[in-house]
């Protein structure tokens, strides 16, 4: 889809009503200016968008000073700030100065960046994962502590006991989300219908225009 949209922008193809799947309709494939020009009016169904408590604060604590010599953090830091992390000295005792980039200090602030990593305003899939993990944790808690049918007396419980408490769990109180199951135990899916609209700043913004469950 990324290749198609980039080609649409390159050939200046306008006047198309896009209907997108969640795999791309919430992704910043094009620049904000291009999205406003070519994707305004796009419709798509997505998982509900909610805040994941503590996630933004956790992400902003990532730092090479907290995780020294972590290659993933080093690579992320270099790409985010356009600098080079200090390398281990070579066998001659000299530092690696082969890169033309300035050296990262490790004190750069993620709070000063605006990119998909620091933007936690649209966490459709991430929030669904968060809810799933919360549901399993709550079902485990109920399995080990409740006094109803299907509850376990020890940590050595059977799978059907956990499944019973998972199927009967109602987690509608989590962050304003609505998670509940049918009588047969299957979970009720729910989606939001979003529409790309041009904001006052002239860029495309995702607006919720409907819901489905």
Secondary structure as UniProt FT lines:
FT   HELIX           2..11
FT   STRAND          19..20
FT   HELIX           22..25
FT   HELIX           32..38
FT   TURN            40..41
FT   STRAND          43..47
FT   TURN            53..54
FT   HELIX           55..60
FT   TURN            64..66
FT   TURN            68..69
FT   HELIX           71..81
FT   TURN            91..92
FT   HELIX           110..112
FT   TURN            116..118
FT   HELIX           124..145
FT   TURN            149..150
FT   HELIX           159..167
FT   TURN            172..173
FT   TURN            175..176
FT   TURN            183..184
FT   STRAND          191..198
FT   TURN            200..201
FT   STRAND          204..212
//
